[in-house]
């Protein structure tokens, strides 16, 4: 038996909508928690808020700096979800120098089930803001 994975946001996320994109602003106690919130908010736009725990896997990205990390990990999460046919969330995020690893958990997409409200094509570098002190991320999602 599988239990729904309902994600509760611990970090404030402000959504600034535009016709062709969504601009997210998230802040919190650490940059890692803020990036995790951005990842999960992006995935919730695509897949809704209630996900069953059927599938779990890890993925990672290499990066040069924190600014480069954010769009790379968001885009990789979108790619992993779409290429594996799973609707899910990122449960854990580990950031080491030059490499970030995420644990993805979700369910196989089912025909006929209603998922999220929008398809997110990609996270962009347009007006990207990444700050460690205070921990803040502003990112634009192309929908």
C-alpha positions as CSV (number, residue, x, y, z in Angstrom):
1,X,0.0,0.0,0.0
2,X,1.2,3.5,-0.9
3,X,0.5,6.6,1.1
4,X,0.2,10.1,-0.4
5,X,3.2,12.4,-0.2
6,X,1.7,15.8,0.5
7,X,4.4,18.4,0.5
8,X,4.0,21.3,3.0
9,X,6.0,24.4,2.3
10,X,8.3,25.6,5.2
11,X,9.8,28.4,3.1
12,X,7.7,31.3,1.9
13,X,7.3,31.3,-1.9
14,X,5.9,34.3,-3.8
15,X,4.6,33.7,-7.3
16,X,4.8,36.6,-9.7
17,X,2.9,35.6,-12.8
18,X,3.4,36.8,-16.3
19,X,1.7,35.6,-19.6
20,X,4.4,33.3,-20.8
21,X,6.3,32.6,-17.5
22,X,6.1,32.3,-13.8
23,X,8.5,34.1,-11.6
24,X,9.2,32.6,-8.2
25,X,10.7,34.3,-5.2
26,X,11.6,32.0,-2.3
27,X,13.6,32.7,0.9
28,X,14.3,30.9,4.1
29,X,16.9,29.9,6.7
30,X,19.4,28.2,4.3
31,X,20.1,28.3,0.5
32,X,19.7,24.5,0.4
33,X,16.1,24.7,1.9
34,X,15.2,27.5,-0.5
35,X,16.4,25.6,-3.6
36,X,14.4,22.5,-2.3
37,X,11.3,24.7,-2.1
38,X,11.8,26.1,-5.6
39,X,12.2,22.5,-6.9
40,X,9.1,21.3,-5.2
41,X,7.0,24.3,-6.0
42,X,7.9,23.9,-9.7
43,X,7.0,20.2,-9.6
44,X,3.7,21.0,-7.8
45,X,2.8,23.3,-10.6
46,X,3.2,20.4,-13.0
47,X,1.8,17.5,-11.0
48,X,-0.4,18.9,-8.2
49,X,-0.1,18.6,-4.5
50,X,-0.8,14.9,-3.7
51,X,1.6,12.3,-4.9
52,X,1.9,8.6,-4.0
53,X,5.2,7.0,-3.1
54,X,5.8,4.4,-5.7
55,X,9.1,5.3,-7.3
56,X,12.3,6.7,-5.8
57,X,15.6,7.5,-7.5
58,X,18.5,9.9,-7.2
59,X,19.8,12.3,-9.8
60,X,22.7,14.8,-9.7
61,X,24.1,17.8,-11.5
62,X,27.5,19.4,-11.7
63,X,27.8,23.2,-11.3
64,X,30.4,25.9,-11.2
65,X,28.7,28.3,-8.7
66,X,25.4,28.7,-6.8
67,X,23.9,30.8,-9.5
68,X,24.5,28.1,-12.1
69,X,23.2,25.4,-9.7
70,X,19.6,26.6,-9.4
71,X,18.5,26.5,-13.1
72,X,20.5,23.3,-13.7
73,X,18.9,21.4,-10.8
74,X,15.4,22.6,-11.6
75,X,15.8,21.7,-15.3
76,X,17.2,18.3,-14.4
77,X,14.2,17.6,-12.1
78,X,11.8,18.5,-14.9
79,X,13.8,16.3,-17.3
80,X,13.9,13.4,-14.9
81,X,10.1,13.6,-14.2
82,X,9.2,13.8,-17.8
83,X,11.6,11.2,-19.1
84,X,10.7,8.6,-16.5
85,X,6.9,9.4,-16.6
86,X,6.7,10.1,-12.9
87,X,4.9,12.8,-11.1
88,X,6.7,13.6,-7.9
89,X,8.8,15.7,-5.5
90,X,12.4,16.1,-4.4
91,X,12.6,14.6,-1.0
92,X,16.2,15.4,-0.2
93,X,18.9,17.7,-1.6
94,X,22.6,17.4,-0.9
95,X,24.9,20.2,-2.1
96,X,28.6,19.6,-2.2
97,X,31.3,21.7,-3.9
98,X,30.6,21.3,-7.6
99,X,27.9,18.7,-7.4
100,X,24.3,18.5,-6.1
101,X,22.4,15.3,-5.6
102,X,18.6,15.0,-5.2
103,X,16.3,12.2,-4.2
104,X,13.2,12.1,-6.2
105,X,10.0,10.3,-5.0
106,X,6.8,10.0,-6.9
107,X,4.2,7.9,-8.8
108,X,4.0,6.6,-12.3
109,X,1.8,8.9,-14.3
110,X,-1.6,7.4,-14.9
111,X,-3.8,8.0,-17.9
112,X,-6.9,9.8,-16.9
113,X,-5.6,11.2,-13.6
114,X,-5.7,15.0,-13.4
115,X,-2.2,16.5,-12.6
116,X,-1.0,20.1,-12.1
117,X,-2.2,23.3,-13.8
118,X,0.7,24.1,-16.1
119,X,3.6,22.5,-18.0
120,X,6.9,24.0,-17.0
121,X,9.2,23.9,-20.0
122,X,12.4,25.1,-18.3
123,X,13.9,27.3,-15.6
124,X,15.7,30.2,-17.2
125,X,18.7,32.5,-16.4
126,X,16.5,35.5,-17.1
127,X,16.6,37.9,-14.1
128,X,18.0,35.0,-11.9
129,X,18.9,36.0,-8.4
130,X,20.7,33.7,-6.0
131,X,21.8,34.9,-2.6
132,X,23.3,33.0,0.4
133,X,23.1,35.9,2.9
134,X,20.1,36.2,3.2
135,X,19.1,32.9,1.6
136,X,17.0,34.0,-1.4
137,X,16.3,32.7,-4.9
138,X,14.3,34.5,-7.7
139,X,13.9,32.4,-10.8
140,X,11.7,32.6,-14.0
141,X,10.0,29.4,-15.2
142,X,9.1,29.2,-18.8
143,X,5.6,27.7,-19.2
